[in-house]
Amino acid sequence: MARCPSGKKEAPADAEFCPYCRKKVETKELGPGETSLIQDEIFKCLIREAGSAILLVVGFAFGAWGLFYDYTILAVICFVAAALGLVLGPYYANKRQKLKQKLKGR
């Protein structure tokens, strides 16, 4: 997070100027421990994003199979799982991008 130089309020991480007083914000340098924690979190987001994609594809495939063979309950469960994968994939991609920006110091 960036800090406002006059009000000491939190500014958005990607802000160059404080939205409250319009002065240039101070960016906090990351230590080596924080850098490795952020890199670990980026890796976890990448794995979860891939898992979401797999959930989307497999859920849709089994849902279609369930509809074809008239297993309605199985089809509904699989389509709900596919929808969950559809929602979680972009969520983790966005979270990973924010962590990358934080790692760059923006």
C-alpha positions as a Markdown table, in Angstrom:
| # | Residue | x | y | z |
|---|---|---|---|---|
| 1 | Met | 0.0 | 0.0 | 0.0 |
| 2 | Ala | 1.0 | 3.6 | -0.6 |
| 3 | Arg | 0.8 | 6.2 | 2.1 |
| 4 | Cys | -0.3 | 9.8 | 1.8 |
| 5 | Pro | 2.6 | 12.1 | 2.9 |
| 6 | Ser | 0.3 | 14.7 | 4.6 |
| 7 | Gly | -2.7 | 12.8 | 5.9 |
| 8 | Lys | -1.0 | 9.4 | 6.4 |
| 9 | Lys | -4.0 | 7.8 | 4.9 |
| 10 | Glu | -3.8 | 4.7 | 2.8 |
| 11 | Ala | -3.9 | 5.3 | -1.0 |
| 12 | Pro | -4.5 | 2.7 | -3.7 |
| 13 | Ala | -1.4 | 0.6 | -4.5 |
| 14 | Asp | -1.2 | 1.8 | -8.1 |
| 15 | Ala | -1.8 | 5.5 | -7.3 |
| 16 | Glu | 1.0 | 8.0 | -7.9 |
| 17 | Phe | -0.9 | 10.8 | -6.2 |
| 18 | Cys | -3.0 | 10.8 | -3.1 |
| 19 | Pro | -6.8 | 11.0 | -3.9 |
| 20 | Tyr | -7.3 | 13.1 | -0.8 |
| 21 | Cys | -4.6 | 15.8 | -1.0 |
| 22 | Arg | -3.2 | 15.3 | -4.5 |
| 23 | Lys | 0.4 | 15.1 | -3.3 |
| 24 | Lys | 2.8 | 12.4 | -4.5 |
| 25 | Val | 2.5 | 9.2 | -2.4 |
| 26 | Glu | 5.2 | 7.4 | -0.6 |
| 27 | Thr | 5.7 | 3.8 | -1.7 |
| 28 | Lys | 6.8 | 1.2 | 0.8 |
| 29 | Glu | 9.7 | -1.0 | -0.2 |
| 30 | Leu | 9.2 | -4.7 | 0.3 |
| 31 | Gly | 11.7 | -6.7 | 2.3 |
| 32 | Pro | 13.1 | -10.1 | 1.2 |
| 33 | Gly | 10.6 | -11.9 | 3.4 |
| 34 | Glu | 7.6 | -10.1 | 2.0 |
| 35 | Thr | 8.8 | -10.6 | -1.5 |
| 36 | Ser | 9.0 | -14.4 | -1.1 |
| 37 | Leu | 5.5 | -14.4 | 0.5 |
| 38 | Ile | 4.1 | -12.5 | -2.4 |
| 39 | Gln | 5.8 | -14.8 | -4.9 |
| 40 | Asp | 4.4 | -17.8 | -3.0 |
| 41 | Glu | 0.9 | -16.2 | -3.2 |
| 42 | Ile | 1.3 | -15.6 | -6.9 |
| 43 | Phe | 2.2 | -19.2 | -7.4 |
| 44 | Lys | -0.9 | -20.3 | -5.4 |
| 45 | Cys | -3.1 | -18.1 | -7.5 |
| 46 | Leu | -1.7 | -19.6 | -10.7 |
| 47 | Ile | -2.4 | -23.1 | -9.5 |
| 48 | Arg | -5.9 | -22.1 | -8.4 |
| 49 | Glu | -6.5 | -20.4 | -11.7 |
| 50 | Ala | -5.5 | -23.6 | -13.6 |
| 51 | Gly | -7.7 | -25.7 | -11.3 |
| 52 | Ser | -10.6 | -23.4 | -12.1 |
| 53 | Ala | -10.1 | -23.9 | -15.8 |
| 54 | Ile | -10.0 | -27.7 | -15.3 |
| 55 | Leu | -13.1 | -27.5 | -13.2 |
| 56 | Leu | -14.8 | -25.5 | -15.9 |
| 57 | Val | -13.9 | -28.0 | -18.7 |
| 58 | Val | -14.6 | -31.2 | -16.8 |
| 59 | Gly | -17.8 | -29.8 | -15.2 |
| 60 | Phe | -19.2 | -28.8 | -18.6 |
| 61 | Ala | -18.2 | -32.1 | -20.2 |
| 62 | Phe | -19.7 | -34.3 | -17.5 |
| 63 | Gly | -22.8 | -32.0 | -17.4 |
| 64 | Ala | -23.3 | -32.5 | -21.2 |
| 65 | Trp | -22.8 | -36.2 | -20.7 |
| 66 | Gly | -25.3 | -36.3 | -17.9 |
| 67 | Leu | -27.9 | -34.5 | -20.0 |
| 68 | Phe | -27.3 | -36.8 | -23.0 |
| 69 | Tyr | -27.8 | -39.9 | -20.8 |
| 70 | Asp | -30.7 | -38.4 | -18.8 |
| 71 | Tyr | -28.9 | -38.1 | -15.5 |
| 72 | Thr | -30.4 | -34.7 | -14.6 |
| 73 | Ile | -29.1 | -34.4 | -11.1 |
| 74 | Leu | -25.5 | -35.2 | -12.2 |
| 75 | Ala | -25.8 | -32.7 | -15.0 |
| 76 | Val | -27.0 | -29.9 | -12.7 |
| 77 | Ile | -24.2 | -30.6 | -10.2 |
| 78 | Cys | -21.6 | -30.6 | -13.0 |
| 79 | Phe | -22.9 | -27.4 | -14.6 |
| 80 | Val | -22.8 | -25.7 | -11.1 |
| 81 | Ala | -19.2 | -26.8 | -10.8 |
| 82 | Ala | -18.5 | -25.5 | -14.3 |
| 83 | Ala | -20.1 | -22.1 | -13.3 |
| 84 | Leu | -17.9 | -22.0 | -10.2 |
| 85 | Gly | -14.8 | -22.6 | -12.3 |
| 86 | Leu | -16.0 | -19.8 | -14.7 |
| 87 | Val | -16.3 | -17.4 | -11.7 |
| 88 | Leu | -13.1 | -18.4 | -9.8 |
| 89 | Gly | -10.8 | -18.4 | -12.9 |
| 90 | Pro | -11.0 | -14.6 | -13.5 |
| 91 | Tyr | -11.0 | -13.9 | -9.8 |
| 92 | Tyr | -7.6 | -15.6 | -9.3 |
| 93 | Ala | -6.2 | -14.1 | -12.5 |
| 94 | Asn | -7.1 | -10.6 | -11.2 |
| 95 | Lys | -5.7 | -11.4 | -7.8 |
| 96 | Arg | -2.4 | -12.6 | -9.4 |
| 97 | Gln | -2.1 | -9.4 | -11.5 |
| 98 | Lys | -2.6 | -7.2 | -8.3 |
| 99 | Leu | 0.1 | -9.2 | -6.5 |
| 100 | Lys | 2.5 | -8.8 | -9.5 |
| 101 | Gln | 1.9 | -5.0 | -9.4 |
| 102 | Lys | 2.6 | -5.0 | -5.7 |
| 103 | Leu | 5.8 | -6.9 | -6.3 |
| 104 | Lys | 6.9 | -4.4 | -8.9 |
| 105 | Gly | 6.3 | -1.6 | -6.3 |
| 106 | Arg | 3.4 | 0.1 | -8.1 |
